[in-house]
Amino acid sequence: MSVYKLKSAFQNVLRPLVAKLAAIGVTANQVTVLAAAVSVVLGAALTWSADPRWFALIPLWMLLRMALNAMDGMLAREHGQQSRLGAFLNELGDVVSDAALYMPFAVISPFTPEWISAIIFLSVVTEFAGVLGSAQGGPRRYDGPLGKSDRAVLFGALGLLVAAELLAPWAYYLQPVVCLALIMTTINRVRAGIGLSG
């Protein structure tokens, strides 16, 4: 089960706002670039400051970013804004945003730069595996257990724990568990992409 399964309900809530944005000339690509830019700025600021209190911004931005991600897709599909550039911006923006938002945790104990780097790398691999599904003539794969939406929930919750200074030493062991879940996600996407799931 993945948080991604809730996407349709989330889109239904956002649809009236998306229609208004389209009516005033907002484009899908503008929304995509905005989401990536804010993610990079926030990630860099949190990494530089390493102030736990500011990590409360991560769950707030993760929620808003998920909304923006849904909105750019709806603008593209439902308002005639699909383009090749948009497809590239969407995928690259997500990968860059994820890396930027996970990076600050590398400076927060008990997390370590090595493990967070591994999580960032494996997150990129999972998204690459998802894109390869469409490159092989099938649909873009979003299989879990730890897809983009699931990671947003996870790191949003971790951001709250950091801000509240409630992280315990056991959180260190969460890092290899996340890596394992990302490897499983990649395997599931590859299997589904070549028709071996079921």
N, C-alpha and C positions, 0 to 999 in steps of 0.2 A: 504494500500500500504506500502510495506517495502523495504528498501534499498537492502534487500536480493534478491529481484527480479532481480537486476542488476548483480548478481553473474556470470551468464553465459558469459556475455560480458566481464567482468573483467577477467575471466579465459581464454578467447580467446586471450586476449592481453598477458597474462603471459605464455601461452603454449610453445612458442619457448624457453624461458628462463628455464622453468621446464625441457624440454627435454635435455638441455645442462647440467643442474645440475645432472640429472639422469645419464648422460653419464660419468660424472667424479666421480660418486659414492656417491653423497649426498643422504641421506635417508630422508624419510618423518618424522621419529621420531626425527632426528637431528634438522630439521627445527622447529618442534613443541616445543622441549625443548628450543631451542634458543629463540623463540618468548616469551615463558613464563619467561625465565630467565631475558631477557632484560626488560620485563614489570615489574617484581618484583624489579629489581635494580632501574629503573627509578622512579617507584612509591615511593619507600623508600627514594630515594634522594630528590624528590620534597617535600615529607612530612616533612623530616628533615630540609630542607633549608627554606621552605615556602616563597621562593623568587618568586614573581609573574612573573618576566621576563622569568624564566625557564619553565613556563607552556606552552610557545610556542612550546616546544618539544612534548607536548601531541598530537596535531593534526598531526604532522609529523610522530610520532611513530604509531599512530592509523592507518594512511594510509599504512605505511609499514607493520604493523602487519596484517592488512586485506589481504595484498598481500601474506605474509608468510602463513597465514591460508589457503588461496586458494591454494597456492603452495604445502603445505604438503598433502592436500587432493588429488590433481592431481598426485603427486608422488605416493601416495598410490594406487589410482584407476587405473591410466593409465600406471604405470610402475611396476606393480606387487609387491607392497610393503605393501599391506594390512595385518594387524596382529591384534590380540586381544590386545596386548600391545599398539599398535598405537591408537586403539579406546579409550582405557582408557586415554592415554596421551593427546589425542585431546580434550576430554571433560573436564578433570581435568585442563589441561593447560589453556583452555579458561576461566574457572571459576576463577582460581587463578590470571590470567592476568587482568581480569576485576576488581576484587577486589583491586588489587594493583594499578591500574590506576585511579580508582575512589577515593581511600583513600586520596590522597593529597588535594582534594577539601574540606575535613573536616576541614582543618586549614586555609581556605580562607573565609573571611567574604564576603557576608552574609550567606554563607552555614554554616551548623552546623554539629558537629560529629554525633548527634542523627539521623538527616535526612539522611546523607550520609551513615550511618550504615544501615538504613532501605532500602536505595536504593541498597546497596550491597547485603543485605539479599534477597530482592525480586528478584534481578537479578539472584541469585543462584537458587531460586525457579523456575523462568521461564525456565532456562536451564534444571533443573531437570524434569519439566513437558514435555519439548521437548524430552528428552531422553526416558521418559516413553512411548512415542508413539511407539518407536521401541521395547521396552521391552514387549509391548502388541501385537507384531506381525505386526505392521504397520510401516510406515516410520517415521524417526526422524522428529519431528515437528519444523518448523521455523516460525510459524505464528506470526504476529505483534499484536499490533501496535509498540511495542518497543523491538524488538529482538536485538541480539548481534550487528549486523551491524548498526542498527538505533542508538543504544546507543553509538557506536563508533563515529558516526557523531555528535551526541549531545554533548558528552564530549569533542570531538575535538574542536567544536565551542566554548564551554565554556572555554577551555584552551586558545584559542585565545583571548577571552574577558578578561580573567584574566591577560594574558601577556600584553595586551594593557591597562590594568587598566580601562576598560570600564564597569565593572560590576556595576549595580545599585542595590539599596535595593530591588527592585521588584524580583530580582533573588532568593531571599529567598523562594518566593511562587512557584517557579518552582519545588522545591523539592517534595512537596506533589503531584503536577501534575505528576511528573515522577513516583512516587510510585503508583498512580492510574493507569497510563498507564501500569506499570509492572503487576499489578493485573489483568488488562484486558487481557494482553498478556498471562498470565498463564491460565486464564479462556478459552481464545480462543484455546490454545493448548490442553487443556484437552477436550474441546468439540470436536475439530477436531479429537483428538486421539481416542475418543469413538464413532465417527461417527455422532455427533449431529450438525456439522457445515453445513452451506449451505444457 
